[in-house]
Amino acid sequence: MRTPLGKSDLLRFYIAVALFSTAFGVMSPAVPLYARLSLSANDWELGILGAVMAVPYVIGSILFGRVSDRVGRKPLLAGGLTIYLFVVWAYISTADIFMFGLLRCLEGIAFSSIWPSAEAFVADRSGAGGLDRQVGHYSVAWSAGYTAGPFLMGAVISAGDLISAFILASALVLFGLMTILTIRMPKDPVRLEQDPAQSRRHQRNVIGTAYIMIIWGFAMLTFYFLVPPYAVSAGVAAPVAGYIVGSASATRTISFMLYERYLRRNTAILGMALLLASTLVGWALPSLLGFFAMAILFGSALGLLYAYALARMLELPSKGAGAGIFEAAIGLGQFLGPITMGYTGFLFGSGSIFLALSIVAAASLPVALRVSLKH
C-alpha cells in the first residue's frame, strides 16, 4: 500500500529545489564570465560553449524522463546533482577551452537527469491541489533560487573572485542533494485518471507547446550566456552584470506568483508579446538602464511561457515522458540559441543579437495565439 507523501516531504522538496537552483543561478553568469575572463573566449566561442550543453540535454531529457517513470524520481535527482557537483569543481581546475566544452556536455547530462524528474514528481503529487497550483509552487521555488543566485555571485566576486562563486555553488548543490535524500519519493508515481477526449486534446497540443519551449530555451540561454559578457564589454561592471541577470530572474519569479493566483489560462500569447518587447528594448537601449529594463520584461515573459507550457505538458498521461519532452524542447532551443546568436554577434556586433531575437519572437506570436486558443 502506498504511504501518503506528507506536507513536510513536499516542503523539503521545495527547499531542495530552491537550494540547488540557487547554485545554478550562481553558475549561470559565472561560467560565461569565467570563460571570457580566464579563457579569453570570444562571442562565437561563448556561443559554442553555451550550445554544446544542450546536445546531451535534449537526448537525456527524453531518456531520463521515461526512466523516471519506471524507477522513480529520487535516483535520477540524486544522480544528476552528484554529477553537477563534480562539474562545478572541475570547471575551476581546467584552463583549456576544449575541456571546458566537455564539462558543459556533462553539465547537460546532469540537468537532463534533474529537471524532468523534479517536474514529474510535481505532477505525481498534484492530485489534491491541482496541477496549475503545484506547478506555480514549484516554479516559484526554482525561480527564487535562480533569482538569488546571480545576486549572490555578484556579491561574492565583489568581495573575492570568480573561484569563490564556484565554491559557493558547490556548497549549495551539496545541501540540496542532502535534502533530496531525506525525502520519501515512492517508486510508483501517482497516475491521475483523465478523460479520454481531454487526453487526446492535450496530445494534439504537444507540438505547439513544445515549439513555445524551443523558443523559450533559445531566448533564455542566449540571454543568460551572452548578455553578461556583452554588458561587461559595454562598460557595465561584472558584479552589476550579475544583478542584471538577477533582475530577470526576480521578475520571472513574480510572474510565477501571478500565474499561480490569477492567470493560468491563455498566458502564452502575453508571454511571447513580452519577449518581443524585451528584445526590442535591448536592441534600442544598449545601456545600463536599457539592460535592466530588458531584464524585467524578459523575466516576465520567461515566467508566463514556462508555467503555462509545463502545466500543459504535465497533463499528458505519462508524467515523466511529458516532462522529458518539455525539457528536450528547451534543450533544443538552448542548442540553437547561443550558437546562432553567438555567431550573429560575432559577425554583426553584439547588439545585433537582440534584433535577431525580436524577429524570432515576432514570428512565434501566431503559434502562441493558436496554442492559447486551443487550450
LINZI-V181475 format. One record per run of one state. SS is the DSSP state (2 for helix, 1 for strand, 0 for the rest). FROM is the first residue (numbers start at 1). TO is the last residue. If there is no record, write none. Layout:
BEGIN
ss=SS from=FROM to=TO
ss=SS from=FROM to=TO
END
This chain:
BEGIN
ss=0 from=1 to=6
ss=2 from=7 to=39
ss=0 from=40 to=42
ss=2 from=43 to=71
ss=0 from=72 to=73
ss=2 from=74 to=91
ss=0 from=92 to=96
ss=2 from=97 to=124
ss=0 from=125 to=130
ss=2 from=131 to=159
ss=0 from=160 to=161
ss=2 from=162 to=181
ss=0 from=182 to=195
ss=2 from=196 to=204
ss=0 from=205 to=205
ss=2 from=206 to=233
ss=0 from=234 to=237
ss=2 from=238 to=261
ss=0 from=262 to=267
ss=2 from=268 to=284
ss=0 from=285 to=287
ss=2 from=288 to=313
ss=0 from=314 to=318
ss=2 from=319 to=348
ss=0 from=349 to=351
ss=2 from=352 to=374
ss=0 from=375 to=375
END
